[in-house]
Amino acid sequence: MAVSRWRPRATLGLELVFSVAPGLLVGTLVFGAMLYATDRIEAVAQVYSLEGVVAGWLVVVTYSLALGVLYAAMLLFVGRADDGLLAALNVDFHDPIAGAIWGGLFSLVVWLGVVELAPPVATAVIDGGSWSFPSVDWVVLLGAVLFGLLLGGGYPLVRDVVS
């Protein structure tokens, strides 16, 4: 019986950090700017009992950094699989269009979990209260998808320069 081995296509190091960082930065700035321009940035801060525009930006940047780390980990995980479902999903991360699509889907799934599903569950568990579900804010959804498109599409463009 053959043993499946993990074969990394990228190493977790400076190459991956430098490849993900520019798309992450641009995506964060675009998403934050959309929230700021539509007067939603302070509402982001209020979710965490904070006040002000600066606090809203800090929350956006913190979440963006966490998602950047998660996205980089996903790139490593998908890039290492050599059989099974992950092999079927193995897209060419050197292609900016495929990367943008993958990043957009990634951020859509994260948005669904963090913005749409987690609050009603947390509210029900903590307060026993109710949350209007779904509570889709189309600007936040669009911003999240743009963030993912820029993160995913930026990675292959920078990776080819860095490697």
GUBATI-399478 format. One record per residue: chain; x, y, z of N, C-alpha, C in turn; residue number from 1. Coordinates in steps of 0.001 Angstrom, whole numbers, m for minus. Layout:
# residues N
PT  chain      n_x      n_y      n_z     ca_x     ca_y     ca_z      c_x      c_y      c_z    n
PT      A        X        Y        Z        X        Y        Z        X        Y        Z  NUM
...
This chain:
# residues 163
PT  chain      n_x      n_y      n_z     ca_x     ca_y     ca_z      c_x      c_y      c_z    n
PT      A      846    m1171        0        0        0        0      896     1240        0    1
PT      A      659     2122     m939     1463     3335    m1044     1049     4344       20    2
PT      A     2047     4981      560     1807     5999     1574     1809     7362      903    3
PT      A      744     8124     1148      656     9465      591     1558    10395     1388    4
PT      A     2330    11208      704     3220    12155     1371     2809    13571     1022    5
PT      A     3020    14436     1992     2769    15855     1783     3989    16440     1096    6
PT      A     3761    17137       10     4857    17763     m725     4579    19258     m842    7
PT      A     5190    20047        0     4899    21483      m51     5370    22116    m1350    8
PT      A     4528    22941    m1939     4905    23696    m3135     5458    25053    m2759    9
PT      A     5124    25490    m1574     5639    26767    m1061     6090    26513      361   10
PT      A     7030    27268      793     7479    27129     2170     6908    28266     2990   11
PT      A     6615    27951     4253     6132    28993     5139     7346    29808     5532   12
PT      A     7439    30975     5032     8587    31823     5302     8395    33170     4659   13
PT      A     9502    33824     4434     9440    35178     3891     8804    35227     2507   14
PT      A     9019    34217     1682     8431    34220      343     6910    34265      429   15
PT      A     6324    33436     1288     4873    33413     1430     4363    34713     2052   16
PT      A     5052    35196     3069     4647    36447     3724     4682    37595     2727   17
PT      A     5787    37725     1991     5904    38811     1029     4929    38652     m142   18
PT      A     4530    37429     m437     3595    37198    m1532     2162    37529    m1143   19
PT      A     1775    37264       91      413    37516      550      230    38965     1009   20
PT      A     1274    39568     1573     1157    40886     2214      636    42013     1309   21
PT      A     1114    42181       77      600    43308     m726     m894    43215    m1029   22
PT      A    m1376    42031    m1418    m2809    41864    m1664    m3615    42067     m395   23
PT      A    m3064    41613      717    m3708    41796     2017    m3814    43276     2356   24
PT      A    m2743    44009     2146    m2734    45439     2443    m3735    46198     1574   25
PT      A    m3710    45948      278    m4628    46642     m635    m6074    46249     m322   26
PT      A    m6323    44967     m110    m7671    44518      226    m8184    45140     1507   27
PT      A    m7320    45246     2517    m7699    45862     3790    m8025    47332     3606   28
PT      A    m7197    48044     2841    m7445    49469     2604    m8740    49701     1837   29
PT      A    m9011    48880      832   m10247    49028       55   m11461    48726      922   30
PT      A   m11405    47631     1681   m12528    47263     2543   m12755    48324     3616   31
PT      A   m11696    48757     4275   m11818    49794     5296   m12326    51102     4718   32
PT      A   m11851    51456     3535   m12298    52697     2894   m13789    52629     2548   33
PT      A   m14254    51459     2108   m15685    51302     1827   m16503    51472     3101   34
PT      A   m16045    50873     4190   m16755    51012     5462   m16741    52463     5934   35
PT      A   m15613    53129     5775   m15490    54524     6189   m16382    55431     5331   36
PT      A   m16340    55226     4024   m17105    56079     3107   m18610    55930     3293   37
PT      A   m19043    54786     3778   m20478    54550     3967   m20874    54655     5440   38
PT      A   m20011    55270     6241   m20273    55500     7673   m20559    54212     8454   39
PT      A   m19867    53133     8092   m20042    51866     8799   m18844    51517     9684   40
PT      A   m17750    52255     9571   m16522    51905    10288   m16715    52002    11801   41
PT      A   m17479    52979    12265   m17720    53103    13697   m18625    51984    14207   42
PT      A   m19530    51496    13354   m20380    50370    13745   m19547    49112    13968   43
PT      A   m18473    48968    13202   m17561    47838    13389   m16944    47902    14783   44
PT      A   m16538    49085    15196   m15961    49266    16532   m17001    48984    17612   45
PT      A   m18222    49397    17387   m19275    49222    18386   m19609    47757    18645   46
PT      A   m19382    46900    17677   m19605    45463    17882   m18741    44959    19031   47
PT      A   m17588    45580    19226   m16653    45180    20278   m16639    46175    21440   48
PT      A   m17727    46930    21572   m17874    47926    22646   m16759    48967    22611   49
PT      A   m16318    49309    21432   m15317    50348    21229   m15977    51524    20532   50
PT      A   m15303    52644    20539   m15870    53828    19909   m14860    54483    18980   51
PT      A   m15365    55051    17910   m14555    55880    17043   m14076    55213    15777   52
PT      A   m13632    56064    14890   m13138    55633    13584   m11839    54839    13724   53
PT      A   m10933    55320    14577    m9643    54638    14753    m9861    53220    15275   54
PT      A   m10763    53072    16237   m11058    51740    16767   m11650    50842    15685   55
PT      A   m12507    51404    14822   m13069    50629    13718   m11993    50156    12759   56
PT      A   m11053    51051    12436    m9936    50673    11562    m9077    49595    12220   57
PT      A    m8847    49714    13513    m8053    48689    14212    m8713    47321    14142   58
PT      A   m10027    47289    14287   m10753    46016    14182   m10625    45469    12762   59
PT      A   m10800    46313    11765   m10692    45868    10364    m9289    45332    10082   60
PT      A    m8263    46041    10521    m6880    45609    10292    m6594    44299    11029   61
PT      A    m7075    44184    12260    m6853    42955    13032    m7498    41751    12351   62
PT      A    m8749    41913    11941    m9419    40816    11230    m8705    40498     9919   63
PT      A    m8266    41531     9209    m7576    41310     7942    m6282    40533     8130   64
PT      A    m5522    40870     9163    m4285    40125     9437    m4589    38664     9747   65
PT      A    m5606    38434    10555    m5982    37052    10884    m6404    36302     9624   66
PT      A    m7165    36956     8755    m7596    36301     7517    m6427    36088     6562   67
PT      A    m5460    36997     6579    m4264    36810     5759    m3482    35575     6183   68
PT      A    m3356    35369     7493    m2679    34177     8017    m3478    32924     7642   69
PT      A    m4798    32989     7787    m5650    31851     7434    m5555    31546     5942   70
PT      A    m5539    32580     5114    m5430    32382     3670    m4076    31760     3306   71
PT      A    m3002    32243     3919    m1677    31669     3654    m1629    30210     4087   72
PT      A    m2226    29898     5235    m2268    28506     5690    m3069    27647     4715   73
PT      A    m4166    28197     4195    m4956    27464     3220    m4146    27207     1951   74
PT      A    m3373    28202     1517    m2537    28013      331    m1552    26869      544   75
PT      A     m956    26823     1721      m17    25738     2012     m728    24400     2054   76
PT      A    m1885    24361     2706    m2611    23100     2862    m3081    22565     1517   77
PT      A    m3706    23408      705    m4187    22976     m610    m3010    22641    m1514   78
PT      A    m1937    23400    m1407     m764    23151    m2243      m21    21880    m1889   79
PT      A     m250    21330     m690      461    20132     m256     m267    18840     m570   80
PT      A    m1538    18895     m818    m2301    17661    m1011    m1935    17019    m2345   81
PT      A    m1769    15704    m2337    m1463    15036    m3602    m2493    13973    m3956   82
PT      A    m3570    13868    m3176    m4662    12977    m3558    m5933    13398    m2825   83
PT      A    m7032    12801    m3221    m8291    13082    m2548    m8940    14376    m3016   84
PT      A    m9842    14888    m2186   m10632    16061    m2516    m9763    17286    m2761   85
PT      A    m8726    17461    m1939    m7884    18648    m2101    m7162    18651    m3442   86
PT      A    m6840    17481    m3952    m6209    17430    m5272    m7193    17894    m6342   87
PT      A    m8482    17559    m6163    m9500    17999    m7123    m9675    19510    m7083   88
PT      A    m9480    20120    m5909    m9621    21566    m5768    m8332    22321    m6084   89
PT      A    m7280    21607    m6364    m5966    22214    m6562    m5978    23098    m7813   90
PT      A    m6053    24387    m7585    m6049    25344    m8689    m4641    25877    m8872   91
PT      A    m4408    26481    m9998    m3104    27064   m10273    m3019    28422    m9594   92
PT      A    m2338    28467    m8462    m2239    29710    m7715    m1264    30695    m8355   93
PT      A     m685    30327    m9505      148    31272   m10250     m700    32117   m11197   94
PT      A    m1957    31755   m11361    m2876    32468   m12241    m3657    33494   m11426   95
PT      A    m3506    34790   m11725    m4190    35820   m10937    m5713    35702   m10968   96
PT      A    m6279    35253   m12083    m7748    35141   m12156    m8217    33990   m11267   97
PT      A    m7557    32849   m11344    m7926    31734   m10465    m7703    32116    m9002   98
PT      A    m6615    32824    m8723    m6348    33272    m7359    m7418    34229    m6856   99
PT      A    m7869    35147    m7725    m8910    36097    m7340   m10225    35369    m7070  100
PT      A   m10564    34398    m7910   m11792    33628    m7699   m11700    32860    m6389  101
PT      A   m10573    32193    m6169   m10371    31437    m4932   m10435    32366    m3717  102
PT      A    m9798    33539    m3801    m9831    34512    m2704   m11226    35056    m2464  103
PT      A   m11967    35313    m3542   m13338    35783    m3407   m14223    34754    m2724  104
PT      A   m14076    33494    m3113   m14841    32417    m2467   m14440    32255    m1006  105
PT      A   m13153    32355     m743   m12649    32276      628   m13293    33352     1497  106
PT      A   m13284    34600     1020   m13843    35687     1828   m15358    35587     1936  107
PT      A   m16021    35041      926   m17467    34841      991   m17826    33833     2083  108
PT      A   m17071    32756     2156   m17301    31751     3198   m17014    32337     4577  109
PT      A   m15922    33093     4709   m15592    33726     5994   m16670    34735     6370  110
PT      A   m17126    35533     5413   m18195    36503     5681   m19451    35796     6167  111
PT      A   m19812    34723     5511   m21007    33976     5905   m20886    33481     7341  112
PT      A   m19714    32957     7699   m19518    32441     9050   m19392    33523    10099  113
PT      A   m18588    34543     9833   m18286    35559    10851   m19380    36614    10957  114
PT      A   m19936    37044     9841   m20896    38145     9868   m22344    37658     9947  115
PT      A   m22653    36586     9250   m24043    36155     9183   m24426    35072    10192  116
PT      A   m23553    34116    10445   m23927    33005    11319   m23472    33156    12763  117
PT      A   m22272    33662    12986   m21742    33762    14352   m22551    34706    15245  118
PT      A   m22939    35908    14798   m23684    36797    15694   m25001    36226    16209  119
PT      A   m25851    35618    15355   m27090    35079    15914   m26841    33950    16908  120
PT      A   m25864    33123    16627   m25552    32029    17543   m25012    32583    18853  121
PT      A   m24074    33521    18780   m23498    34113    19995   m24564    34839    20806  122
PT      A   m25429    35572    20134   m26487    36295    20838   m27430    35322    21533  123
PT      A   m27784    34267    20872   m28680    33279    21472   m28024    32579    22659  124
PT      A   m26746    32284    22547   m26044    31588    23627   m25818    32506    24819  125
PT      A   m25381    33734    24571   m25021    34650    25660   m26254    35276    26311  126
PT      A   m27130    35857    25509   m28263    36606    26038   m29582    35851    25991  127
PT      A   m29636    34835    25188   m30916    34197    24951   m31784    35053    24038  128
PT      A   m31172    36081    23462   m31898    37005    22597   m31971    36497    21174  129
PT      A   m32540    37318    20332   m32658    36919    18934   m31971    37942    18044  130
PT      A   m31545    37501    16913   m30867    38330    15925   m31677    38203    14649  131
PT      A   m31885    39293    13978   m32621    39184    12721   m31725    38482    11703  132
PT      A   m32178    37364    11248   m31377    36566    10339   m32184    36309     9089  133
PT      A   m31694    36503     7929   m30386    37083     7644   m30406    38607     7767  134
PT      A   m29280    39135     8096   m29141    40586     8242   m28085    41088     7267  135
PT      A   m28286    40823     6011   m27282    41108     4990   m27097    42611     4810  136
PT      A   m25874    43053     5000   m25467    44420     4678   m24661    44291     3389  137
PT      A   m25250    44731     2286   m24653    44502      977   m23310    45203      809  138
PT      A   m23098    46315     1474   m21802    47004     1393   m20728    46154     2062  139
PT      A   m21051    45577     3206   m20089    44722     3905   m19808    43470     3080  140
PT      A   m20838    42881     2496   m20646    41705     1645   m19766    42054      449  141
PT      A   m20063    43155     m235   m19251    43567    m1384   m17815    43851     m963  142
PT      A   m17642    44550      164   m16296    44839      663   m15522    43580      994  143
PT      A   m16206    42611     1609   m15541    41353     1952   m15107    40599      698  144
PT      A   m15975    40559     m304   m15621    39856    m1544   m14495    40589    m2272  145
PT      A   m14541    41921    m2304   m13435    42674    m2918   m12125    42417    m2190  146
PT      A   m12188    42379     m851   m11006    42058      m58   m10419    40719     m526  147
PT      A   m11274    39707     m644   m10813    38382    m1067   m10279    38360    m2489  148
PT      A   m10950    39074    m3388   m10479    39141    m4774    m9082    39755    m4845  149
PT      A    m8876    40829    m4087    m7567    41490    m4086    m6508    40643    m3392  150
PT      A    m6878    40005    m2296    m5944    39121    m1592    m5549    37950    m2484  151
PT      A    m6549    37271    m3029    m6282    36092    m3864    m5636    36421    m5194  152
PT      A    m6062    37517    m5818    m5489    37902    m7101    m4107    38510    m6975  153
PT      A    m3843    39156    m5844    m2533    39761    m5631    m1451    38749    m5337  154
PT      A    m1822    37648    m4694     m833    36640    m4315      m20    36126    m5503  155
PT      A     m644    35646    m6590      175    35114    m7689     1001    36184    m8397  156
PT      A      473    37399    m8472     1243    38465    m9136     2534    38747    m8380  157
PT      A     2440    38828    m7073     3624    39128    m6257     4497    37883    m6120  158
PT      A     3888    36718    m6014     4660    35482    m5817     5622    35246    m6982  159
PT      A     5155    35530    m8201     6041    35336    m9349     7234    36291    m9316  160
PT      A     7064    37472    m8737     8163    38433    m8633     9112    38024    m7498  161
PT      A     8538    37567    m6373     9329    37233    m5196    10124    35943    m5391  162
PT      A     9509    34950    m6040    10196    33654    m6169    11150    33611    m7334  163
